[in-house]
Amino acid sequence: MPDTSVRALEGADRPGWKLSALLKKGMLGALVIFIYIWSAYGTNLSVSELVRGYPFMADFLNRMMPPSTANLSGLVAPTIETIQIAIWGTTLAVVLSLPLGLLAAQNITPHPAVYYVTRWVLNALRAVNDLIFALIFVAAVGLGPFPGVLALGVHSAGMLGKFYAEAIENVDKGTIEALEATGAHKLQIIRYAIIPQIVPEFVTYNVYRFEHNLRQATVLGMVGAGGLGFELITSMRLFKYQDAATILLVILLVVTGIDHISNKIRARLI
């Protein structure tokens, strides 16, 4: 064993070293506790307020029971529209994020400047919530599912691009170096060295993002981007709480079904 390792082990047995380590852990623990207390005051966390508000929550839930089945047939079209928004939003995100992910990966980006600019673009797309994008696109192209597709595609591109870049950076460098030694150019390296290694991760990320976009598609309707969310917010505004409960159950069933299907797809492809 090297002398440095021996000295480190000897130092670990000294009381002073143990005391210093305990002090550091204590200070770190105190800092974490302080941050949580500070955040609790900043967000007005109050268990008593929650307990005091329980009767109002119970009253709200009672008004939603039993769920109404009168307009169940009218939810078929919005449900299909929600799924279509998620499909096209995810597809658009994949198309946008593939080149961004390649340019944001340090091991294959053509220049450091390109790397930093692309990373900034991905950060910007992730920083703006998809609801904000939906409001922008509703103002641009009007109400309906199309602004929902655009909002999901642009926001999800920021997330997928980051995941793609990290997956590319984690590939086996030996394969890349072997191809470079044969004189292969960038496209050949991407095609034969990188893509085969990242396909399983790409499938996982895309399927997960589709599940997420399906849930978000139900929310985007609240700002006029179509789908079940539009029906939900309309029912809430008209105080049709039983209709709203039915819509929530439909959303739950759709998300559960898509989750089951995506698990099957993931199991077959990975």
N, C-alpha and C positions, 0 to 999 in steps of 0.2 A: 504494500500500500504506500502511496507517495507520502512524503513528509507533511505536505499541506493537509492531507486528509487526517493524518494522525494528530496534528496540532488542532484541527477543527474538532475532532472527537474529544481530545483532552480539554479543550475550552468549553465544550458542552457540559462537562462535569463540574465546572466551577460554579459556585453559588452566585457570583456576580453575573455570569452569563444567563443563568436561569432567571434571576431577578429582572434583568433587562428584557428578556423575552416575555416575561409575564406582564411587565409594564407596558410593552408595546401592544400586546393583545388586549390588555385592559383599556388602553387609550383608544384602540380601534373599536372595541365594544362600546365604550362610552360615546364615541363619535356616531356610531350607527344608531344608538338609542336616541341621541340628541336629534339626529336627522328625522327619525320617525316622530318624535314628540313635536318638533318644529313643523313637520308636514301635517300632523294632526291638527295643530292650531290653525295652520293656514287653510285647511280644507273644512274646518268647523266640524270635525268628527265628533259625534255625540250619540252614545247608545241610548241615553234618556230621550232624545228627540225621536229616535227610531221607534222606541217603545211607545212614546206618546202618539206617534203617527200611525201605529198599527191599526186602530179602528178605521181610519180612512182608507188604508190599503185593503182591509177586509171588505169594506163597503164597496170599493171599486171592483174587486174580484167578484163579489156577490152579484153585481149588476151585469157581469159578463156571463153568468151562469143561468140556464144552460146555453151552450153555443147554439146559435140559430142555423137551421138547415134550409131556410127559405130561399136564400140566394146562393146556394152551393153550386148550382149549375153555372151561375154567372162568374164563378171564380176559375173556371177551366181555362178560359182564354188568357186572363192575367197570369195564371200559373205557367202556362206554356210560354208566355212572353218573358217572364222572369228567367226561365231556363235558357231561352234564346239570348237574352241579354248577357247572361253569364258565359255562354258558349262563345259568342262573338267578342265579348270583352276580354276573355282569356286568350283567344286566338290573336287578337290585336296586340295584346301584351307580349305574347311570345314573339311575334314578328318584330316588334320594336326592341325587345330586350336582347335578342340574339346578337345583333351587331354591337349593341352597347356593352353587353357582357364580354364580348371578345376584346373590345377596345379598352375595357376597364380591368383586364387581367394583366398583371405586371409581367408575367412570363412570355406573353405574345403580343403585347401592345407595340405598335410601331415606334412610339416615341414617348418619353416621360410626360411631355406636355399634353399629349393626347390622353394619357392615363388620367392625369389630374382633372382635365376638363370633363372627361366622361364620368369620372367619379362624382364631380360636382353636379352634373346633369342628373345622375341617378339619385343623389341626395335631394335635389330639388323636387324631383317627381315623387319621392317618398314623403317629403316634408309636407306637401299640400294634400290634405285629406280628399278622398274621392267624392265626398259630399260637396266640397268647394269646387272641384272640377265639374261636378254635375251641374251646379248652379251656373258656372261659366258657360258650359256647353248648352244648357237650356236657354240661356240668353242669346247664344249664337245661332242655334238651329231650331229652337222652339221646343215645346213639350213633346213627350213621347219616349219610346225606348232608345232611340238613336243617341241622345245625349248620355244615357246611362251606359251604353256600349263604349262611347268615347271616354267617359270618366273612368270606368273600370280599366280600360285598356291602357290609358296613360299612367294612372297611378300604379297599377300592377306592374307595368314595365320597369318602374323604379325598383320594386322589390325583386322581381325575377332577375333583372340585370345584375343586381348585387349578388344574388345566389349563384347565378351562372359564373360570374367573375371569380368568386371564391372557389367554386368547383373546379374551374380551369386552373387556378393557381395551385390546387392541391393534387394535380395529376402527377404521375410518375415522371420525373425529369429525365430518367435514363432513356425512355423511349424517344423523347423529343431530341435529346442529344445524339442518339443513334441515327435518327433521320437527318439531322443537320449535318452529321459527318458524311452522309452520302450525297450531300448537295441538294436536299429537298428544299423547296421554297415554302413560304408561309402557309399557303392553301393546302399543300400536301401534308404538312405537319398537323394542321387542324383536322384534315380529313382522316388521316391514318393513325395519328398519335393521341389526339385530344378527344375527338368525338367518341371513339369506342369506350374510353374510360369514363366519360361523364354522362352517357346515355341513361344509366339507372337513376342518377341524381336528378337529371333533367325531367325524367318521367315523374319522379316523386314530387318535385317542386311544382310542375305544371298541374298535376292532379290536385295537390293541396291548394294551389291558388284558385283552381276552378271551384273547389268546395267553398273557399272563402268568398269568391266573387258571387256565388249563388246566394250566400247569406247577405252580402252587401247589396245585391240587386233588389232584394226585398226592402232595403232601407232607402235606396236612391229614389224609389217611387214617391217618397214623402216630399221630395223637392220637385216633383213633376216629371221624373224620368221613367214613368211607366211601371208596369208590373204589379205585383201584389202589394208593394209598399204604397202605391197610389190609392188602392182600394182600402188599405188599412187606415191611412191618415184621413181619408174621406169618411169612413165609418166613425172614427174617433171624433171628428169635428161635428158630425151630426148626432153625436151621443148614442150611436147604435152599438153599444158595447157587446151585445151578444153576437152581432155580425163580426165585430173585431175579434172576438174569441175564436170564431170559426176560421177567420183568416190566419190567425196565429197557429191554429192546429194544422191548417193546410201547409203553412210554411215549415212547421216541424216535420210533417210527413215527407215533404219534398226533400228537405235537407237530409233526413234520415235515409231516404231511398238513394239519393245521390252518394251519400257516404258509403253505403253498402256496395253500390256499383263500382265506385272508385277503388274500394279495397280489393274487389275482384280483379279490376284492370291492373292495379299495382302488383298483385300477386302473380299475374300471368306474365307481365313484362319485366319484372325485376328478378 
